[in-house]
């Protein structure tokens, strides 16, 4: 009978030594880990000094009555606990600013994403020529300073001589005071913001579209899927991660509305375009109520955090 080699094979098996290629590697320690921390340390130090430390200081500041008198003498600063937050929640102007901010983010954000996706689909089409030229043209407003943009758009929105009202006149529509009417001021700001910012998201969508395998579209064509069905069942699912990233950064940016109303309307008319960040700026740098302004900043941070978590949860349900 042949010899039983089973036990002999088992006996020959030995645990790998640290020198073996298949041996488990020890986590932590060693000159490689020290070198890695040495390379990362300068960046972490800068982030800690210029980001985490100011955030922690602002959080502490939100629990004090720090104002212009505190700048002159720190002995005038008092710890007030949650008084800034309770006062903020009882201020009607804060709720007006929060309502305007939600209006701007919930209307302008999806509109900006839709325009960006539409522009990306057009520029990614094979029949389009001069793609580089059009990408540059569409991206140019994003890198243009808002002061220059505001000068042009204030002329476009001019009640008597503006191009927009001039075009509406051909349709028999009376001139609209875009920046002086509380009903139209925020839509005018939204239109400006969408035009200025859609180019950045467009480039991200183009990168996402170019990463979709062409075989998926070819298989859908063979199955007889129309262009609409290919977009709905191939393009959108493949753009899921890209769409989540774009929606989050767009939402965060639109919740931080400041420059457009500050330059175009100053928060008016009748506080119709006052945002939370503009309200925070007025409290902190016009009236020098720094502690109160810090409380506004952390309330806005909580709002953005909740909105971001909601977007993550919605995306997970859609993927399921």
C-alpha positions as CSV (number, residue, x, y, z in Angstrom):
1,X,0.0,0.0,0.0
2,X,1.3,3.5,-0.8
3,X,2.5,5.5,2.2
4,X,0.0,8.0,3.8
5,X,1.4,11.4,2.9
6,X,-1.5,13.4,4.4
7,X,0.0,13.6,7.9
8,X,3.4,14.1,6.5
9,X,2.2,17.1,4.4
10,X,0.5,18.6,7.4
11,X,3.7,18.1,9.5
12,X,5.7,19.9,6.8
13,X,3.6,23.0,7.1
14,X,5.1,25.6,9.3
15,X,4.0,29.1,10.2
16,X,5.6,31.7,8.1
17,X,8.5,33.6,9.5
18,X,8.9,37.3,9.4
19,X,11.3,37.0,6.4
20,X,8.8,35.0,4.3
21,X,6.9,36.8,1.5
22,X,3.5,35.6,2.8
23,X,4.2,36.5,6.4
24,X,1.8,39.0,8.0
25,X,3.4,42.4,8.3
26,X,3.6,44.2,11.6
27,X,1.4,47.3,11.8
28,X,3.1,50.4,13.2
29,X,6.6,51.2,14.1
30,X,9.7,50.9,11.9
31,X,11.6,53.5,10.0
32,X,9.0,53.6,7.2
33,X,6.3,54.8,9.6
34,X,8.5,57.4,11.1
35,X,9.4,58.7,7.7
36,X,5.7,58.8,6.7
37,X,4.7,60.8,9.8
38,X,7.7,63.2,9.1
39,X,6.4,63.9,5.6
40,X,2.8,64.4,6.8
41,X,3.6,66.5,9.9
42,X,4.1,69.9,8.2
43,X,0.7,69.6,6.4
44,X,-1.0,68.5,9.6
45,X,0.6,71.3,11.5
46,X,-0.6,73.9,9.0
47,X,-4.1,72.4,9.0
48,X,-4.2,72.4,12.8
49,X,-2.9,75.9,13.2
50,X,-4.9,77.6,10.5
51,X,-8.1,75.5,10.5
52,X,-8.8,73.5,13.7
53,X,-7.4,76.1,16.1
54,X,-9.5,78.9,14.6
55,X,-12.6,76.7,14.6
56,X,-12.0,75.8,18.3
57,X,-11.4,79.5,19.1
58,X,-14.6,80.5,17.3
59,X,-16.6,77.9,19.2
60,X,-15.4,79.2,22.5
61,X,-16.1,82.8,21.2
62,X,-19.7,81.8,20.6
63,X,-20.2,81.3,24.3
64,X,-19.0,84.8,25.2
65,X,-20.2,88.4,24.6
66,X,-17.0,89.3,22.8
67,X,-17.4,92.7,21.0
68,X,-15.5,95.8,20.2
69,X,-15.0,96.5,24.0
70,X,-13.4,93.1,24.3
71,X,-10.9,94.0,21.5
72,X,-9.8,96.9,23.6
73,X,-9.6,95.0,26.9
74,X,-10.1,91.2,27.3
75,X,-11.3,91.9,30.8
76,X,-14.6,93.1,29.3
77,X,-15.3,89.7,27.8
78,X,-17.8,87.6,29.8
79,X,-18.9,84.0,29.5
80,X,-22.6,84.0,28.6
81,X,-23.2,80.3,27.9
82,X,-26.0,79.7,25.4
83,X,-27.3,83.2,25.6
84,X,-26.1,84.0,22.0
85,X,-27.9,81.0,20.6
86,X,-31.1,81.6,22.4
87,X,-31.1,85.2,21.4
88,X,-30.4,84.2,17.8
89,X,-33.3,81.8,17.7
90,X,-35.5,84.6,19.0
91,X,-34.5,87.1,16.4
92,X,-36.9,87.5,13.4
93,X,-34.1,88.8,11.1
94,X,-32.2,85.5,11.6
95,X,-35.3,83.5,10.5
96,X,-35.7,85.8,7.5
97,X,-32.1,85.3,6.5
98,X,-32.4,81.5,7.0
99,X,-35.6,81.4,4.8
100,X,-33.8,83.4,2.1
101,X,-30.8,81.0,2.3
102,X,-33.0,77.9,2.0
103,X,-34.8,79.6,-0.9
104,X,-31.6,80.3,-2.7
105,X,-30.1,76.8,-2.0
106,X,-33.2,74.7,-2.8
107,X,-34.0,76.6,-6.0
108,X,-30.6,77.6,-7.2
109,X,-28.8,74.4,-6.3
110,X,-30.8,72.0,-8.4
111,X,-31.1,74.5,-11.2
112,X,-27.3,74.9,-11.3
113,X,-26.8,71.1,-11.3
114,X,-29.3,70.7,-14.1
115,X,-27.7,73.4,-16.2
116,X,-24.3,71.9,-15.6
117,X,-25.4,68.4,-16.5
118,X,-27.1,69.7,-19.7
119,X,-24.0,71.6,-20.8
120,X,-21.8,68.6,-20.0
121,X,-24.0,66.3,-22.1
122,X,-23.9,68.7,-25.0
123,X,-20.1,69.2,-24.9
124,X,-19.5,65.5,-24.5
125,X,-21.5,64.6,-27.7
126,X,-19.4,63.3,-30.6
127,X,-21.0,65.7,-33.1
128,X,-19.9,68.8,-31.2
129,X,-16.8,70.6,-32.6
130,X,-14.5,73.0,-30.8
131,X,-15.1,71.3,-27.5
132,X,-12.1,73.0,-25.9
133,X,-13.2,76.4,-26.9
134,X,-16.7,76.0,-25.5
135,X,-15.4,74.5,-22.3
136,X,-13.2,77.5,-21.8
137,X,-16.1,79.9,-22.6
138,X,-18.5,78.2,-20.1
139,X,-15.8,77.9,-17.4
140,X,-14.7,81.6,-17.7
141,X,-17.5,83.0,-15.6
142,X,-16.5,80.8,-12.6
143,X,-13.0,82.3,-12.5
144,X,-14.1,85.9,-13.2
145,X,-14.2,88.2,-10.2
146,X,-17.6,89.0,-8.9
147,X,-17.1,92.7,-9.1
148,X,-16.6,92.6,-12.8
149,X,-19.6,90.2,-13.1
150,X,-21.8,92.5,-11.0
151,X,-21.1,95.5,-13.2
152,X,-22.3,93.6,-16.2
153,X,-25.3,92.1,-14.6
154,X,-26.4,95.3,-12.9
155,X,-26.6,96.7,-16.4
156,X,-28.5,93.7,-17.6
157,X,-31.0,94.1,-14.7
158,X,-31.4,97.9,-15.2
159,X,-35.0,98.8,-15.1
160,X,-34.9,101.3,-18.0
161,X,-31.9,100.4,-20.1
162,X,-31.3,96.7,-19.2
163,X,-31.0,94.1,-21.9
164,X,-33.3,91.8,-20.0
165,X,-36.2,94.2,-19.8
166,X,-35.5,95.2,-23.4
167,X,-36.0,91.6,-24.5
168,X,-39.1,91.3,-22.4
169,X,-40.5,94.4,-24.1
170,X,-40.7,92.5,-27.4
171,X,-43.0,90.0,-25.6
172,X,-45.3,92.8,-24.3
173,X,-44.1,92.4,-20.7
174,X,-43.7,95.6,-18.7
175,X,-40.3,96.4,-17.3
176,X,-39.4,94.7,-14.0
177,X,-37.3,96.2,-11.2
178,X,-35.2,93.1,-10.8
179,X,-33.0,94.4,-7.9
180,X,-35.5,96.8,-6.3
181,X,-38.6,94.5,-6.1
182,X,-38.6,92.1,-3.1
183,X,-40.4,89.5,-5.3
184,X,-37.8,89.5,-8.0
185,X,-34.5,90.3,-6.2
186,X,-33.8,86.7,-5.1
187,X,-34.7,85.1,-8.5
188,X,-32.3,87.7,-10.0
189,X,-29.6,86.7,-7.6
190,X,-30.2,83.0,-8.3
191,X,-30.0,83.5,-12.1
192,X,-26.6,85.3,-11.6
193,X,-25.3,82.6,-9.3
194,X,-26.3,79.8,-11.7
195,X,-24.7,81.5,-14.7
196,X,-21.4,82.2,-12.8
197,X,-21.0,78.8,-11.1
198,X,-22.3,76.1,-13.5
199,X,-19.0,75.9,-15.4
200,X,-17.1,74.2,-12.5
201,X,-19.7,71.5,-12.1
202,X,-19.9,71.1,-15.9
203,X,-16.2,70.1,-16.0
204,X,-16.8,67.5,-13.2
205,X,-19.8,66.0,-15.1
206,X,-17.7,65.9,-18.3
207,X,-15.1,63.9,-16.5
208,X,-17.8,61.6,-15.1
209,X,-19.3,61.1,-18.5
210,X,-16.0,60.2,-20.1
211,X,-15.4,57.5,-17.5
212,X,-18.6,55.6,-18.5
213,X,-17.7,52.6,-20.8
214,X,-18.9,52.9,-24.3
215,X,-19.8,49.2,-24.3
216,X,-22.8,50.0,-22.0
217,X,-24.3,52.4,-24.5
218,X,-23.6,50.0,-27.4
219,X,-25.4,47.2,-25.5
220,X,-28.3,49.5,-24.8
221,X,-28.5,50.5,-28.5
222,X,-28.5,46.8,-29.5
223,X,-31.4,46.2,-27.1
224,X,-33.3,49.0,-28.9
225,X,-33.1,51.6,-26.1
226,X,-33.9,55.1,-27.1
227,X,-31.7,58.1,-26.3
228,X,-33.9,59.0,-23.3
229,X,-33.8,55.4,-22.0
230,X,-30.0,55.3,-22.4
231,X,-29.7,58.5,-20.4
232,X,-32.1,57.3,-17.7
233,X,-30.8,53.7,-17.3
234,X,-27.1,54.1,-18.2
235,X,-25.9,57.6,-17.8
236,X,-27.6,58.6,-14.6
237,X,-26.8,55.4,-12.6
238,X,-23.2,55.6,-13.8
239,X,-23.0,59.2,-12.7
240,X,-24.2,58.4,-9.2
241,X,-21.0,59.1,-7.3
242,X,-20.3,62.2,-9.4
243,X,-23.8,63.5,-8.9
244,X,-23.5,63.0,-5.1
245,X,-20.2,64.9,-5.0
246,X,-21.5,67.8,-7.2
247,X,-24.8,68.0,-5.2
248,X,-22.9,68.2,-1.9
249,X,-20.4,70.8,-2.9
250,X,-23.1,72.8,-4.7
251,X,-25.4,72.7,-1.7
252,X,-22.6,73.8,0.7
253,X,-21.6,76.6,-1.6
254,X,-25.1,77.9,-2.1
255,X,-25.8,77.8,1.7
256,X,-22.8,80.1,2.1
257,X,-24.4,82.8,-0.1
258,X,-22.7,86.1,0.6
259,X,-20.9,87.8,-2.3
260,X,-23.8,88.1,-4.7
261,X,-26.3,89.9,-2.4
262,X,-23.5,91.9,-0.8
263,X,-22.3,93.3,-4.1
264,X,-25.7,93.5,-6.0
265,X,-28.3,94.5,-3.4
266,X,-26.6,94.8,0.0
267,X,-29.2,92.4,1.4
268,X,-32.2,94.4,0.2
269,X,-34.7,95.3,-0.8
270,X,-36.6,94.9,2.5
271,X,-34.1,92.2,3.5
272,X,-35.3,90.0,0.6
273,X,-31.8,88.9,-0.2
274,X,-30.2,88.9,3.2
275,X,-28.5,85.5,3.7
276,X,-27.3,83.9,6.9
277,X,-23.6,84.6,6.0
278,X,-24.4,88.2,5.2
279,X,-26.3,88.6,8.5
280,X,-23.2,87.1,10.2
281,X,-21.0,89.6,8.4
282,X,-23.1,92.5,9.5
283,X,-23.2,91.4,13.1
284,X,-19.5,90.6,13.3
285,X,-17.9,93.3,11.1
286,X,-20.4,96.2,11.1
287,X,-21.6,96.0,14.7
288,X,-18.6,94.1,16.1
289,X,-20.6,91.6,18.0
290,X,-18.1,88.8,17.4
291,X,-19.5,86.3,19.9
292,X,-23.0,86.6,18.4
293,X,-21.6,86.3,14.9
294,X,-19.7,83.1,15.9
295,X,-23.0,81.6,17.2
296,X,-24.5,82.4,13.8
297,X,-21.6,80.6,12.1
298,X,-22.1,77.4,14.1
299,X,-25.8,77.3,13.6
300,X,-25.2,77.5,9.8
301,X,-22.6,74.7,10.2
302,X,-25.2,72.6,11.9
303,X,-27.7,73.3,9.1
304,X,-25.2,72.4,6.4
305,X,-24.2,69.2,8.3
306,X,-27.8,68.0,8.5
307,X,-28.4,68.8,4.9
308,X,-25.2,66.8,3.9
309,X,-26.3,63.8,6.0
310,X,-29.7,63.9,4.3
311,X,-28.1,63.8,0.9
312,X,-25.9,60.9,1.8
313,X,-29.0,58.9,3.1
314,X,-31.0,59.8,0.0
315,X,-28.1,58.6,-2.3
316,X,-27.9,55.3,-0.4
317,X,-31.6,54.7,-0.8
318,X,-31.4,55.5,-4.5
319,X,-28.5,53.1,-5.0
320,X,-30.4,50.3,-3.3
